[in-house]
Amino acid sequence: MTTDALASPKPSWLARVVGFLRDVRSELRKVTWPTWDELKKATAVIIVFVVALGIFIGLLDSFLQLVFVTLVAKLF
């Protein structure tokens, strides 16, 4: 009453690792890698975004510090 899947022995760990690495290599061959120009443009966009976000967070932190530390302290 057993099926073939249950009756077949499990492959060794070495065979599973080799199979995994073969699958990884075949998947990497399917990847469309960006060109050098696309990579430079994407990197520039990310750097500009991170700098802008840093400036925004810094300004927001300064504003909230002004509101909650300075102005609230003057109330008491």
C-alpha positions in Angstrom: 0.0 0.0 0.0 3.0 2.3 0.1 3.5 4.8 -2.8 6.8 5.2 -4.7 7.4 8.6 -3.0 7.3 7.0 0.5 9.3 3.9 -0.6 12.2 5.7 -2.3 15.1 6.5 0.0 15.9 10.1 0.8 19.0 11.4 -1.2 22.1 12.1 0.8 22.8 15.6 2.0 25.7 15.9 -0.5 23.3 15.0 -3.4 20.8 17.6 -2.1 23.5 20.3 -1.8 24.8 19.6 -5.3 21.2 19.7 -6.7 20.6 23.0 -4.9 23.7 24.5 -6.4 22.8 23.3 -9.9 19.3 24.9 -9.4 20.9 28.2 -8.2 23.2 28.3 -11.3 20.3 27.7 -13.7 18.2 30.4 -12.0 21.1 32.9 -12.1 21.4 32.3 -15.9 17.8 33.5 -16.2 18.5 36.9 -14.5 18.5 40.0 -16.6 21.4 42.0 -15.2 21.4 45.8 -15.4 23.8 47.6 -17.7 26.5 49.8 -16.2 24.6 53.0 -17.1 21.4 51.6 -15.5 23.3 50.7 -12.4 24.9 54.2 -12.1 21.5 55.9 -12.6 19.8 53.7 -10.0 22.6 54.3 -7.5 22.4 58.0 -8.0 18.6 58.0 -7.4 19.1 55.9 -4.2 21.8 58.3 -2.9 19.7 61.4 -3.6 16.7 59.8 -1.9 18.6 58.8 1.2 20.1 62.3 1.5 16.7 63.9 1.1 15.2 61.5 3.7 18.0 62.3 6.1 17.5 66.0 5.8 13.7 65.6 6.3 14.2 63.4 9.4 16.7 65.9 10.8 14.4 68.8 10.3 11.5 66.9 11.7 13.6 66.0 14.8 14.6 69.6 15.3 11.0 70.8 15.0 9.7 68.2 17.5 12.6 69.0 19.9 11.6 72.6 19.7 8.0 71.9 20.4 8.3 69.2 23.1 11.4 70.3 24.9 11.6 74.0 24.7 8.0 75.1 24.5 6.7 72.5 27.0 9.4 73.3 29.4 8.3 77.0 29.3 4.8 76.0 30.4 6.0 74.7 33.7 
